[in-house]
Amino acid sequence: MGMSPKRRTWTEILLGGGEAPDPRFTLANERTFLAWIRTSLALLGGAIAIEAFATQVFEPGLRMAVAIILLVLSQLVSAGACLRWLRVERALRQRRPLPLPALAPLVAMACVTAVMLIGSALWPRWHG
């Protein structure tokens, strides 16, 4: 009888093998992931709030655009958080340097852009 091939575990498939890191590092990585998920949920809540409660503040088209932008940003942050968690966990397991965080600058630029767009849309109302 021949030996059957060894089945790969989810850990090997997703994380690429390596050695399990110190649990403190894995838990810190998970806390960072959860912080990004909270940010994503806040963006989702903001989208819902804009659409539901800002009828007197924004014109319908602008209100819908802002809500959609916040929804898309929420999805991007969620996906980015997952990818970041995987990349960091792989680096920890393979004892490589941690990857640079691309998510934080992206969210910061998106927030600044959103504030500028909303401000420019409301400027005529404030100084009309």
Secondary structure, DSSP 8 states (H G I E B T S, - for coil): ---------HHHHHH-S-----HHHHHHHHHHHHHHHHHHHHHHHHHHHHHHH-TTTS-HHHHHHHHHHHHHHHHHHHHHHHHHHHHHHHHHHTT-------HHHHHHHHHHHHHHHHHHHHHHHHT-
